[in-house]
Amino acid sequence: MNKICPACNQGKIIRKKVIIPVGRKSFTTEADVCDACGAYRHTPSLQLEIDRWGEAFNKSFIEIQPNLSDVVHEFIDSESKKYSINRTELIRLFTVFYLNVARNYSGFKDIDQIVKNCEATTLLINREKKTISVPIRYRTFKLINRASKVLERNAAQVMEEAVNFCVTLKHTHDATELKQIIAKLDQFIENHALAS
Amino acid sequence: MLSAAEFKRQFFDESNDLRRIKLSIREEHFSIWTRTNPSNLGPEFLAPILELPDDYPTRRAPRKSGEPGDMDVIILQYEYREFGSVLPIYLKGYFKYDGGLDVEFDIQSLKKDTPLRIVKGGNLK
């Protein structure tokens, strides 16, 4: 019996090769595909196949190119030397900290408001900008991809927001409300720098 | 993971659609029909369904497309919360019975939910 596509209700479902976009890469596999609209059946086992394929990229899955101000670049240079890690590693740590820790922190909205309103934000961020290429692994790609859907920004904007937030945070020593989260950020970077 | 027979038994024993959906997600008896562009959201956005209370409302509507199975689609609107933000989600799917041998929840839509808006002619879209 012919199976009719649940997505378009016109095409037939056939087993064939499908190219699935994953970031800027493509995963090719065989799946149930509609011969008219091209919709494919995304099953948990297909997701597992994609995850295994993505995690097999040892060094970098894709590169994200955030646009950061010259002062932020300088700060990242000096800070990465302090922790003996490279610049892109520090940007990745800022991003993961921002998404996994800071944004889930109770009272994040208040903290974000303080950070956005502080003088350092204007001095650090509203300047001439240049891009940097940041290679990321598949797991970080999945995190940023999820965040870009929830926050409705593209991947580079998510990374820019994360870096600007963390850099401003590290420049804001006078606000007592921020002391706890600054300590958490320092601890987070130290732990990961030691591990790497 | 439950055996196919045990899954089917538990599935038909469940008291409502949401509990059947939860069981299908937990036991990985589901699929998301995805077009390459525009794409449905990925399976990770189904996770909050497992946390919904069993009496959380779902709606049924007559089904117009898809493979043999339940005559209705089930519509579920819920929220995905992460990164200190909320993404409202609209899910539409149906229970597919593959010749009575296997049961699966086929998801046709898994998208960002948009509030109802009035279009030309006064219809709600």
Interface residues (C-beta under 8 A of the other chain):
Chain A: M1 K3 I4 C5 P6 A7 C8 N9 I13 I19 I20 P21 C37 G38 A39 Y40 R41 H42 T43 P44 S45 Q47 L99 R103 N104 Y105 F108 K109 K142 R146 A147 K149 V150 L151
Chain B: E28 F30 S31 I32 W33 T34 R35 T36 N37 N40 L41 G42 P43 E44 F45 K64 S65 G66 E67 P68 Y80 E82 F83 G84 S85 L87 Y94 D106 Q108 K112
